[in-house]
């Protein structure tokens, strides 16, 4: 009897060990599959995918499937571009994208690279990364207002804008310069010299010019915020029209 009980105990233990090993083997297979899929995703993600493409990932393939190529327009600017004090969906940059998609091509994407308080020097410093990331067809340069309001030397503002324009050209994108005007805080001579930067550079570099991006807005008190510098939501449509008036000619 003792021998029989011992034999039964040994059989039970052996069966338990077999079940445990089977379970471990199943989990190991699942782990291997999950690891392989995860590695495949990592490998796919590590490939350089241009920002101007919309992609999907197929786990049965080693490469992403490119579905749609976007046509990017980069707006390098300050608070006028960033949408200071308003909802971004109401900004002229967003309205411009809607207009382009509706009237020209649904693949257009307008990238808002506006930073409130930015200067021509700051914009130039971050331009290279934006160009590499977004690979735009056009770059609208809306900078200089903060330089002028702070009384920066006209020569340095001009030099920064010129370097910005040349970098855009070197990337095979087309620059569009947005003109800015400032209040006569520093006297008529400075104000006039500042305003002249934009048409002079546009002529020198043979690039399109938006004469004054706030044309038709700046002098309408009801379209400006309380600071008298930034347009409110009501003025955004007019700014969009000012930009589109120049951009649409280039897209025909």
Backbone as numpy.savetxt, mean C-alpha at the origin, in Angstrom:
# Nx Ny Nz CAx CAy CAz Cx Cy Cz
-3.98 -74.71 37.46 -4.82 -73.48 37.46 -3.96 -72.22 37.46
-2.90 -72.23 38.31 -2.03 -71.05 38.36 -1.37 -70.81 37.01
-0.99 -71.94 36.35 -0.35 -71.83 35.03 -1.32 -71.21 34.03
-2.61 -71.64 34.09 -3.62 -71.12 33.17 -3.86 -69.64 33.38
-3.92 -69.24 34.65 -4.13 -67.81 34.95 -2.95 -66.97 34.47
-1.77 -67.50 34.66 -0.56 -66.78 34.21 -0.57 -66.61 32.71
-0.99 -67.69 32.01 -1.04 -67.63 30.53 -2.05 -66.59 30.06
-3.21 -66.58 30.75 -4.25 -65.58 30.38 -3.73 -64.17 30.61
-3.03 -63.93 31.73 -2.49 -62.60 32.05 -1.49 -62.16 30.99
-0.64 -63.13 30.58 0.37 -62.80 29.56 -0.30 -62.43 28.24
-1.37 -63.16 27.87 -2.09 -62.86 26.63 -2.73 -61.48 26.67
-3.32 -61.16 27.84 -3.97 -59.83 27.99 -2.94 -58.71 27.86
-1.79 -58.88 28.53 -0.73 -57.86 28.47 -0.22 -57.70 27.04
-0.03 -58.82 26.36 0.46 -58.77 24.97 -0.52 -58.04 24.08
-1.83 -58.31 24.27 -2.86 -57.65 23.48 -2.86 -56.14 23.71
-2.69 -55.74 24.99 -2.65 -54.30 25.32 -1.46 -53.61 24.65
-0.31 -54.31 24.70 0.89 -53.72 24.08 0.70 -53.57 22.57
0.06 -54.57 21.94 -0.18 -54.53 20.50 -1.07 -53.34 20.13
-2.16 -53.16 20.91 -3.09 -52.06 20.65 -2.40 -50.70 20.80
-1.56 -50.60 21.85 -0.84 -49.33 22.08 0.07 -49.00 20.91
0.80 -50.00 20.43 1.73 -49.75 19.31 0.98 -49.41 18.02
-0.15 -50.06 17.83 -0.97 -49.75 16.66 -1.44 -48.30 16.70
-1.86 -47.85 17.90 -2.34 -46.48 18.08 -1.22 -45.48 17.84
-0.03 -45.82 18.36 1.12 -44.93 18.15 1.46 -44.83 16.67
1.39 -45.96 15.96 1.70 -45.94 14.54 0.72 -45.09 13.75
-0.57 -45.18 14.11 -1.58 -44.36 13.43 -1.33 -42.88 13.64
-1.06 -42.50 14.89 -0.80 -41.09 15.19 0.46 -40.60 14.48
1.46 -41.49 14.37 2.70 -41.08 13.71 2.44 -40.81 12.22
1.60 -41.63 11.59 1.26 -41.41 10.19 0.55 -40.08 10.00
-0.41 -39.80 10.91 -1.13 -38.52 10.82 -0.17 -37.36 10.99
0.78 -37.53 11.94 1.76 -36.47 12.19 2.62 -36.24 10.97
3.03 -37.32 10.31 3.87 -37.19 9.12 3.14 -36.47 8.00
1.84 -36.79 7.82 1.05 -36.14 6.78 0.90 -34.65 7.07
0.54 -34.33 8.34 0.38 -32.93 8.71 1.67 -32.16 8.56
2.78 -32.79 8.95 4.08 -32.13 8.83 4.41 -31.85 7.37
4.12 -32.83 6.51 4.41 -32.66 5.08 3.59 -31.53 4.49
2.29 -31.46 4.85 1.44 -30.37 4.35 1.89 -29.03 4.86
2.26 -29.00 6.14 2.74 -27.74 6.71 4.00 -27.27 6.02
4.92 -28.21 5.76 6.16 -27.84 5.09 5.89 -27.35 3.68
4.88 -27.96 3.03 4.54 -27.54 1.67 4.03 -26.10 1.68
3.23 -25.76 2.67 2.73 -24.39 2.79 3.88 -23.43 3.03
4.81 -23.83 3.91 5.96 -22.98 4.20 6.80 -22.77 2.96
7.02 -23.85 2.20 7.83 -23.74 0.99 7.18 -22.82 -0.03
5.85 -22.95 -0.15 5.13 -22.09 -1.08 5.19 -20.64 -0.64
5.00 -20.43 0.66 5.00 -19.07 1.20 6.36 -18.41 1.05
7.41 -19.22 1.06 8.75 -18.65 0.99 9.09 -18.14 -0.39
8.32 -18.58 -1.43 8.57 -18.05 -2.76 8.11 -16.61 -2.84
8.85 -15.79 -3.56 8.51 -14.38 -3.68 7.29 -14.23 -4.56
6.20 -13.75 -3.98 4.97 -13.52 -4.73 4.77 -12.02 -4.81
4.78 -11.42 -6.01 4.62 -9.98 -6.14 3.33 -9.50 -5.50
3.37 -8.30 -4.96 2.19 -7.75 -4.30 1.06 -7.52 -5.29
1.38 -7.36 -6.58 0.34 -7.06 -7.55 -0.29 -8.32 -8.14
-0.27 -9.44 -7.37 -0.98 -10.64 -7.79 -1.86 -11.13 -6.66
-3.00 -11.67 -7.01 -3.90 -12.32 -6.05 -3.73 -13.82 -6.27
-3.39 -14.57 -5.22 -3.05 -15.97 -5.40 -3.88 -16.88 -4.51
-3.93 -18.16 -4.91 -4.47 -19.21 -4.05 -3.41 -20.30 -3.95
-3.48 -21.12 -2.93 -2.49 -22.17 -2.73 -3.14 -23.54 -2.88
-2.55 -24.38 -3.74 -3.02 -25.74 -3.95 -2.01 -26.68 -3.31
-2.43 -27.41 -2.26 -1.51 -28.28 -1.53 -1.03 -29.47 -2.35
-1.67 -29.73 -3.47 -1.21 -30.82 -4.32 -0.11 -30.37 -5.27
0.20 -29.07 -5.25 1.23 -28.53 -6.14 2.28 -27.81 -5.32
3.46 -27.68 -5.90 4.54 -26.96 -5.21 4.51 -25.47 -5.49
3.62 -25.02 -6.34 3.59 -23.61 -6.72 2.21 -23.01 -6.49
2.16 -21.70 -6.18 0.86 -21.03 -6.04 0.21 -20.88 -7.41
-1.12 -20.81 -7.40 -1.85 -20.58 -8.63 -2.13 -19.09 -8.73
-1.61 -18.45 -9.75 -1.83 -17.01 -9.94 -3.16 -16.80 -10.64
-4.07 -16.14 -9.97 -5.41 -15.97 -10.50 -5.59 -14.64 -11.22
-5.19 -13.56 -10.57 -5.45 -12.24 -11.13 -4.27 -11.33 -10.90
-3.91 -10.55 -11.90 -2.85 -9.58 -11.76 -3.48 -8.20 -11.57
-3.11 -7.53 -10.50 -3.67 -6.21 -10.23 -2.80 -5.13 -10.86
-3.38 -3.99 -11.07 -2.67 -2.82 -11.62 -2.61 -1.79 -10.49
-1.45 -1.66 -9.91 -1.29 -0.86 -8.71 -0.94 0.59 -9.00
-1.58 1.47 -8.24 -1.24 2.89 -8.23 -0.90 3.25 -6.79
0.30 3.72 -6.58 0.77 4.07 -5.24 0.61 5.57 -5.02
0.03 5.94 -3.89 -0.08 7.36 -3.53 0.83 7.61 -2.34
1.94 8.29 -2.59 2.92 8.61 -1.55 2.61 10.00 -1.03
2.13 10.08 0.20 1.68 11.38 0.66 1.72 11.56 2.17
1.12 12.67 2.58 1.05 13.02 4.00 -0.39 12.90 4.49
-0.81 13.78 5.38 -2.15 13.67 5.97 -3.27 13.86 4.96
-3.01 14.61 3.87 -4.04 14.80 2.84 -4.35 13.48 2.16
-3.37 12.61 2.08 -3.55 11.28 1.50 -4.02 10.29 2.55
-3.45 10.38 3.75 -3.75 9.43 4.82 -5.19 9.52 5.30
-5.89 10.62 4.96 -7.28 10.76 5.38 -7.43 11.24 6.80
-6.60 12.20 7.18 -6.62 12.74 8.54 -8.01 13.26 8.91
-8.53 12.78 10.03 -9.80 13.28 10.57 -11.05 12.74 9.91
-10.91 11.79 8.97 -12.09 11.26 8.30 -12.01 9.73 8.26
-13.11 9.11 7.92 -13.15 7.66 7.73 -12.45 7.33 6.41
-11.56 6.35 6.43 -10.76 6.03 5.25 -11.61 5.68 4.04
-12.75 5.04 4.25 -13.62 4.66 3.15 -14.22 5.88 2.45
-14.10 7.06 3.10 -14.60 8.30 2.52 -13.49 9.13 1.87
-12.25 8.66 1.98 -11.11 9.45 1.50 -11.04 9.46 -0.03
-10.37 10.47 -0.56 -10.27 10.58 -2.01 -9.49 9.42 -2.62
-8.58 8.84 -1.86 -7.80 7.70 -2.36 -8.73 6.51 -2.61
-9.61 6.24 -1.66 -10.55 5.14 -1.82 -11.54 5.44 -2.94
-12.01 6.67 -3.02 -12.94 7.05 -4.08 -12.28 6.93 -5.46
-10.98 7.23 -5.52 -10.25 7.10 -6.77 -10.22 5.65 -7.24
-9.98 4.73 -6.32 -9.97 3.31 -6.69 -11.33 2.88 -7.22
-12.38 3.29 -6.55 -13.73 2.92 -7.01 -14.00 3.46 -8.40
-13.57 4.70 -8.64 -13.78 5.34 -9.93 -13.00 4.61 -11.03
-11.76 4.26 -10.74 -10.92 3.57 -11.72 -11.51 2.20 -12.06
-11.96 1.48 -11.06 -12.53 0.16 -11.31 -13.83 0.24 -12.08
-14.59 1.27 -11.81 -15.88 1.42 -12.46 -15.74 1.88 -13.92
-14.79 2.77 -14.19 -14.71 3.40 -15.51 -13.56 2.92 -16.39
-12.57 2.20 -15.79 -11.42 1.80 -16.59 -11.15 0.30 -16.52
-10.79 -0.20 -15.35 -10.37 -1.60 -15.25 -10.60 -2.07 -13.81
-11.29 -3.19 -13.67 -11.60 -3.70 -12.33 -10.38 -4.18 -11.57
-9.24 -4.34 -12.28 -8.03 -4.83 -11.60 -7.22 -3.71 -10.95
-7.67 -2.45 -11.08 -6.93 -1.36 -10.47 -7.02 -1.42 -8.95
-5.89 -1.16 -8.32 -5.81 -1.08 -6.87 -5.01 0.17 -6.51
-5.56 1.04 -5.69 -4.88 2.26 -5.27 -4.38 2.06 -3.84
-3.06 2.12 -3.68 -2.45 1.86 -2.37 -2.21 3.19 -1.66
-2.79 3.32 -0.49 -2.66 4.53 0.30 -1.38 4.46 1.13
-0.35 5.17 0.67 0.92 5.23 1.40 1.08 6.62 2.01
0.00 7.11 2.60 0.03 8.42 3.25 0.30 8.29 4.74
1.15 9.15 5.25 1.44 9.20 6.69 1.28 10.64 7.16
0.40 10.85 8.09 0.16 12.20 8.61 1.45 12.78 9.19
1.74 14.02 8.83 2.93 14.70 9.33 4.19 14.42 8.52
4.09 13.58 7.49 5.30 13.22 6.74 5.79 14.39 5.89
7.08 14.35 5.60 7.74 15.40 4.81 8.29 14.79 3.53
8.86 15.64 2.68 9.47 15.14 1.45 10.63 14.21 1.75
11.39 14.52 2.80 12.50 13.66 3.19 12.02 12.31 3.69
10.97 12.31 4.50 10.42 11.07 5.03 9.82 10.21 3.93
9.13 10.85 3.00 8.53 10.11 1.90 9.58 9.44 1.03
10.65 10.18 0.75 11.73 9.61 -0.07 12.37 8.42 0.65
12.53 8.53 1.96 13.19 7.47 2.73 12.42 6.16 2.70
11.11 6.21 2.60 10.32 4.98 2.63 9.83 4.56 1.24
10.20 5.31 0.22 9.70 5.03 -1.13 10.23 3.72 -1.68
11.50 3.44 -1.51 12.10 2.25 -2.12 11.37 0.98 -1.70
11.10 0.85 -0.41 10.40 -0.33 0.09 9.01 -0.45 -0.52
8.30 0.69 -0.63 6.95 0.67 -1.21 6.99 0.26 -2.68
7.98 0.73 -3.41 8.10 0.37 -4.83 8.36 -1.12 -4.99
9.24 -1.65 -4.15 9.58 -3.08 -4.24 8.40 -3.95 -3.84
7.64 -3.49 -2.87 6.52 -4.28 -2.36 5.33 -4.28 -3.32
5.01 -3.11 -3.86 3.76 -2.96 -4.62 3.93 -2.94 -6.13
5.12 -2.65 -6.62 5.40 -2.62 -8.06 4.32 -1.85 -8.83
4.15 -0.58 -8.52 3.05 0.19 -9.13 3.33 0.59 -10.58
2.25 0.85 -11.30 2.35 1.43 -12.64 2.55 2.93 -12.54
1.83 3.55 -11.60 1.91 4.99 -11.38 2.18 5.26 -9.91
2.88 6.36 -9.65 3.07 6.83 -8.29 2.66 8.30 -8.23
1.64 8.58 -7.45 1.21 9.97 -7.23 1.97 10.49 -6.02
2.76 11.54 -6.22 3.59 12.10 -5.15 2.88 13.34 -4.59
2.34 13.18 -3.39 1.63 14.28 -2.72 2.39 14.60 -1.44
3.43 15.38 -1.55 4.28 15.71 -0.41 4.77 17.15 -0.51
5.13 17.70 0.64 5.69 19.04 0.66 4.94 20.01 1.57
3.65 19.72 1.82 2.86 20.63 2.64 3.44 20.82 4.03
3.86 19.74 4.67 4.42 19.85 6.01 5.78 20.55 6.00
6.55 20.33 4.95 7.83 21.05 4.81 7.58 22.55 4.77
6.59 22.94 3.94 6.30 24.36 3.79 5.75 24.99 5.05
4.87 24.28 5.73 4.28 24.82 6.97 5.33 24.97 8.06
6.42 24.21 7.97 7.51 24.30 8.95 8.64 25.22 8.50
8.47 25.79 7.32 9.46 26.74 6.84 10.78 26.12 6.39
10.75 24.85 5.95 11.97 24.21 5.47 12.49 24.94 4.23
13.77 24.90 3.99 14.33 25.58 2.81 13.73 25.04 1.51
13.38 25.96 0.65 12.79 25.58 -0.63 13.73 24.67 -1.42
15.02 24.94 -1.34 16.01 24.14 -2.08 15.97 22.68 -1.65
15.90 22.43 -0.35 15.90 21.04 0.14 14.60 20.34 -0.22
13.48 21.06 -0.20 12.20 20.47 -0.60 12.26 20.05 -2.06
12.79 20.93 -2.87 12.91 20.63 -4.30 13.81 19.42 -4.54
14.93 19.37 -3.85 15.87 18.27 -4.03 15.25 16.94 -3.62
14.52 16.93 -2.51 13.87 15.70 -2.06 12.82 15.22 -3.07
12.05 16.15 -3.59 11.03 15.78 -4.58 11.68 15.27 -5.86
12.78 15.90 -6.25 13.48 15.47 -7.46 14.03 14.05 -7.28
14.62 13.77 -6.14 15.12 12.41 -5.87 13.99 11.40 -5.88
12.85 11.81 -5.35 11.68 10.92 -5.32 11.21 10.60 -6.74
11.13 11.63 -7.57 10.69 11.45 -8.96 11.64 10.52 -9.71
12.93 10.72 -9.52 13.92 9.91 -10.22 13.87 8.46 -9.76
13.64 8.22 -8.47 13.54 6.85 -7.97 12.33 6.16 -8.56
11.22 6.88 -8.69 10.02 6.31 -9.30 10.30 5.94 -10.75
10.95 6.82 -11.47 11.28 6.55 -12.87 12.19 5.34 -12.99
13.18 5.24 -12.11 14.13 4.12 -12.14 13.44 2.78 -11.90
12.29 2.82 -11.23 11.55 1.58 -10.96 10.62 1.21 -12.12
10.65 2.03 -13.18 9.79 1.84 -14.36 8.32 2.18 -14.10
8.07 2.87 -13.00 6.73 3.41 -12.75 6.68 4.85 -13.27
5.47 5.36 -13.45 5.30 6.72 -13.97 4.89 7.65 -12.83
5.70 8.69 -12.56 5.36 9.61 -11.47 4.35 10.67 -11.91
3.50 11.03 -10.97 2.57 12.14 -11.15 2.75 13.04 -9.93
3.03 14.31 -10.17 3.32 15.23 -9.07 2.07 16.03 -8.73
1.74 16.04 -7.45 0.58 16.80 -6.96 1.04 18.11 -6.35
0.60 19.21 -6.93 1.01 20.53 -6.45 0.36 20.88 -5.12
1.10 21.60 -4.30 0.63 22.04 -2.98 0.83 23.55 -2.86
-0.06 24.18 -2.15 0.09 25.60 -1.82 -0.07 25.75 -0.32
0.59 26.75 0.25 0.55 26.97 1.69 0.14 28.40 2.01
-0.35 28.64 3.23 -0.68 30.02 3.64 0.59 30.87 3.69
0.44 32.20 3.58 1.62 33.09 3.54 2.22 33.36 4.91
2.39 32.32 5.72 2.92 32.50 7.07 4.34 33.03 7.08
5.13 32.66 6.07 6.54 33.04 6.03 6.82 34.11 4.99
5.77 34.82 4.60 5.95 35.91 3.65 5.67 35.48 2.22
5.39 36.47 1.39 5.01 36.22 0.00 6.14 35.56 -0.79
7.36 35.95 -0.54 8.49 35.41 -1.30 8.62 33.89 -1.08
8.57 33.47 0.17 8.69 32.04 0.47 7.49 31.28 -0.10
6.29 31.81 0.11 5.08 31.14 -0.36 5.10 30.95 -1.87
5.52 31.99 -2.59 5.58 31.93 -4.05 6.65 30.94 -4.52
7.81 31.00 -3.88 8.91 30.09 -4.26 8.52 28.64 -4.00
7.81 28.42 -2.90 7.36 27.07 -2.58 6.39 26.57 -3.64
5.40 27.37 -4.00 4.39 26.96 -4.98 5.02 26.68 -6.35
6.09 27.40 -6.67 6.74 27.25 -7.98 7.50 25.93 -8.12
7.80 25.28 -7.00 8.56 24.03 -7.04 7.88 23.02 -7.97
6.58 22.90 -7.85 5.85 21.83 -8.51 5.77 21.99 -10.03
5.32 23.13 -10.55 5.32 23.25 -12.02 6.72 23.22 -12.63
7.69 23.76 -11.91 9.06 23.75 -12.43 9.61 22.33 -12.52
9.39 21.53 -11.48 9.86 20.14 -11.51 9.12 19.32 -12.57
7.82 19.55 -12.69 7.03 18.80 -13.67 7.52 19.09 -15.08
7.84 20.34 -15.34 8.35 20.70 -16.67 9.75 20.14 -16.89
10.59 20.28 -15.87 11.98 19.80 -15.98 12.04 18.29 -16.22
11.21 17.53 -15.50 11.25 16.07 -15.58 10.22 15.51 -16.57
9.47 16.40 -17.20 8.48 16.00 -18.20 7.51 14.96 -17.64
6.88 15.32 -16.54 5.92 14.43 -15.89 4.59 15.16 -15.69
3.49 14.42 -15.56 2.18 15.06 -15.35 2.12 15.80 -14.01
1.39 16.88 -13.99 1.23 17.71 -12.79 -0.25 17.91 -12.48
-0.62 17.66 -11.24 -1.91 18.10 -10.71 -1.63 19.49 -10.13
-2.05 20.56 -10.78 -1.60 21.90 -10.41 -1.75 22.22 -8.92
-2.92 21.94 -8.36 -3.15 22.15 -6.93 -4.17 21.12 -6.48
-3.73 20.17 -5.67 -4.58 19.04 -5.33 -5.83 19.47 -4.56
-5.78 20.60 -3.87 -6.94 21.09 -3.12 -7.70 22.17 -3.87
-7.51 22.23 -5.17 -8.21 23.23 -5.98 -9.73 23.03 -5.85
-10.43 24.12 -5.56 -11.88 24.05 -5.39 -12.33 23.57 -4.02
-11.36 23.27 -3.16 -11.68 22.76 -1.83 -11.16 23.69 -0.74
-9.93 24.12 -0.88 -9.24 24.87 0.18 -9.97 26.15 0.59
-10.63 26.80 -0.36 -11.29 28.07 -0.06 -12.77 27.90 0.31
-13.23 26.65 0.37 -14.61 26.40 0.78 -14.61 26.00 2.25
-15.01 26.91 3.09 -14.96 26.66 4.53 -15.77 25.44 4.93
-16.89 25.22 4.24 -17.76 24.09 4.60 -17.15 22.75 4.20
-16.11 22.76 3.40 -15.44 21.52 2.99 -14.14 21.29 3.74
-13.85 22.15 4.70 -12.61 22.02 5.46 -12.90 21.72 6.92
-11.97 21.02 7.56 -12.09 20.77 8.99 -11.78 22.05 9.76
-12.00 22.00 11.05 -11.85 23.20 11.87 -10.44 23.78 11.86
-9.44 22.95 11.55 -8.06 23.46 11.54 -7.77 24.30 10.31
-8.68 24.29 9.32 -8.48 25.08 8.12 -7.42 24.53 7.19
-6.89 23.37 7.47 -5.81 22.78 6.66 -6.27 21.49 5.98
-7.04 20.68 6.71 -7.43 19.37 6.20 -8.88 19.37 5.71
-9.13 18.83 4.53 -10.50 18.74 4.03 -11.31 17.74 4.84
-12.61 17.97 4.92 -13.49 17.01 5.57 -14.01 16.03 4.53
-14.95 15.19 4.92 -15.46 14.18 3.99 -16.13 14.80 2.77
-16.75 15.96 2.94 -17.47 16.59 1.83 -16.53 17.05 0.72
-15.26 17.30 1.06 -14.33 17.78 0.05 -13.58 16.69 -0.69
-13.75 15.45 -0.28 -12.97 14.35 -0.85 -13.31 14.06 -2.31
-14.55 14.20 -2.65 -14.97 13.94 -4.03 -14.30 14.91 -5.00
-14.19 16.17 -4.61 -13.55 17.17 -5.46 -12.05 16.88 -5.61
-11.40 16.47 -4.52 -9.98 16.12 -4.60 -9.80 14.94 -5.55
-10.66 13.95 -5.42 -10.61 12.80 -6.33 -10.74 13.24 -7.78
-11.65 14.17 -8.04 -11.84 14.68 -9.40 -10.59 15.43 -9.89
-9.93 16.16 -9.00 -8.71 16.87 -9.38 -7.62 15.89 -9.83
-7.53 14.79 -9.11 -6.54 13.77 -9.44 -6.94 13.01 -10.70
-8.20 12.63 -10.77 -8.69 11.86 -11.91 -8.60 12.64 -13.22
-8.73 13.96 -13.12 -8.64 14.78 -14.32 -7.30 14.62 -15.02
-6.26 14.40 -14.27 -4.93 14.20 -14.83 -4.68 12.72 -15.12
-5.04 11.86 -14.19 -4.77 10.44 -14.34 -5.54 9.82 -15.50
-6.77 10.24 -15.70 -7.59 9.64 -16.76 -6.99 9.87 -18.14
-6.31 11.01 -18.32 -5.67 11.27 -19.61 -4.53 10.30 -19.89
-3.90 9.82 -18.83 -2.79 8.89 -18.99 -3.27 7.47 -19.24
-4.52 7.19 -18.89 -5.06 5.84 -19.01 -5.82 5.61 -20.30
-6.05 6.65 -21.05 -6.80 6.52 -22.31 -5.97 5.79 -23.36
